Amino acid sequence: MSLQTIQIEVRQETAQLLMEKASARKLSLDEYLRAMAESDGLPRMKTLDEILAPFRAEVEAKGYSEDELDDLFTEARKEVFQAKQQKEQE
Amino acid sequence: MTTQEKLRVVYDCNVLLVAAAKEKSTSAACLWLARSGYVRLFLSKDVLEEVTDVLNRPKIRAAFETLTDELVNSFLEQLREVGEFVRVVPKRFTYSRDKDDEQYVNLAGAVDAHYLVSRDKDLLSLNTGYSDECKQFRQRFRPLKVIEPLDLLRQIAQARNITVAELRAEHERETKS
């Protein structure tokens, strides 16, 4: 199998975004771009609902209401904010 | 509807998180509005960082074993695809009542958003509060309004001449398909 190198120029933000997308899939940038090219375009990505399905199923099974989730996340947000403030003071 | 005519919205951290956690929630329907192009959702580095930080809190991870690094990263990636990322958000507003809410107001101000969507009482009080900060908010960011997720659904349903129930049914149908 002979290999060929293709070089293209992209904007800095595009390069950054591609690296983030590769990293999110635990792939190197090379691997990510090769997968995109070899799958004849963008590899089929899971939809948002597919990604969230296991989490949502667990939330449903545990019976959390929207209000309860809101309270839980509000508490966690406060913790995040306090941790940040503490870090800034150190 | 052209891009220019679409409502510009900012969702606070909790709206995004509840949308992620509960499929049949008002917040999830709001996120679907952005995915379906009914509204333009704006995000910033600070917003995404807060969402990440909350999802990474030990308390949250302990509560939900399915909440893995992979799921969180994929969710954030999808969120960036759904929303429009704003790189520079000038800090024009400070809110002593709740400092961690400032970033949402500033983001909404930076993009001339029509609505900041939140269930947070401190943010909602900006519409009607008597403090100097509330007054400053109304003067500086008019016509921006802080509204609850259900009110955004009402706005969109009204604009489409359908009921909120019909809008929700559409969301459910599209989510299932």
Boltz contact constraints between the chains, C-beta under 6 A:
constraints:
  - contact:
      token1: [A, 24]
      token2: [B, 73]
      max_distance: 6.0
  - contact:
      token1: [A, 24]
      token2: [B, 77]
      max_distance: 6.0
  - contact:
      token1: [A, 48]
      token2: [B, 78]
      max_distance: 6.0
  - contact:
      token1: [A, 49]
      token2: [B, 175]
      max_distance: 6.0
  - contact:
      token1: [A, 51]
      token2: [B, 74]
      max_distance: 6.0
  - contact:
      token1: [A, 51]
      token2: [B, 75]
      max_distance: 6.0
  - contact:
      token1: [A, 52]
      token2: [B, 20]
      max_distance: 6.0
  - contact:
      token1: [A, 54]
      token2: [B, 66]
      max_distance: 6.0
  - contact:
      token1: [A, 55]
      token2: [B, 66]
      max_distance: 6.0
  - contact:
      token1: [A, 55]
      token2: [B, 67]
      max_distance: 6.0
  - contact:
      token1: [A, 55]
      token2: [B, 71]
      max_distance: 6.0
  - contact:
      token1: [A, 56]
      token2: [B, 23]
      max_distance: 6.0
  - contact:
      token1: [A, 58]
      token2: [B, 64]
      max_distance: 6.0
  - contact:
      token1: [A, 58]
      token2: [B, 66]
      max_distance: 6.0
  - contact:
      token1: [A, 59]
      token2: [B, 21]
      max_distance: 6.0
  - contact:
      token1: [A, 59]
      token2: [B, 22]
      max_distance: 6.0
  - contact:
      token1: [A, 66]
      token2: [B, 18]
      max_distance: 6.0
  - contact:
      token1: [A, 66]
      token2: [B, 22]
      max_distance: 6.0
  - contact:
      token1: [A, 66]
      token2: [B, 25]
      max_distance: 6.0
  - contact:
      token1: [A, 69]
      token2: [B, 18]
      max_distance: 6.0
  - contact:
      token1: [A, 69]
      token2: [B, 21]
      max_distance: 6.0
  - contact:
      token1: [A, 70]
      token2: [B, 14]
      max_distance: 6.0
  - contact:
      token1: [A, 70]
      token2: [B, 18]
      max_distance: 6.0
  - contact:
      token1: [A, 70]
      token2: [B, 119]
      max_distance: 6.0
  - contact:
      token1: [A, 73]
      token2: [B, 14]
      max_distance: 6.0
  - contact:
      token1: [A, 73]
      token2: [B, 17]
      max_distance: 6.0
  - contact:
      token1: [A, 73]
      token2: [B, 54]
      max_distance: 6.0
  - contact:
      token1: [A, 76]
      token2: [B, 54]
      max_distance: 6.0
  - contact:
      token1: [A, 76]
      token2: [B, 57]
      max_distance: 6.0
  - contact:
      token1: [A, 76]
      token2: [B, 59]
      max_distance: 6.0
  - contact:
      token1: [A, 76]
      token2: [B, 60]
      max_distance: 6.0
  - contact:
      token1: [A, 77]
      token2: [B, 13]
      max_distance: 6.0
  - contact:
      token1: [A, 77]
      token2: [B, 54]
      max_distance: 6.0
  - contact:
      token1: [A, 79]
      token2: [B, 57]
      max_distance: 6.0
  - contact:
      token1: [A, 80]
      token2: [B, 53]
      max_distance: 6.0
  - contact:
      token1: [A, 80]
      token2: [B, 54]
      max_distance: 6.0
  - contact:
      token1: [A, 81]
      token2: [B, 100]
      max_distance: 6.0
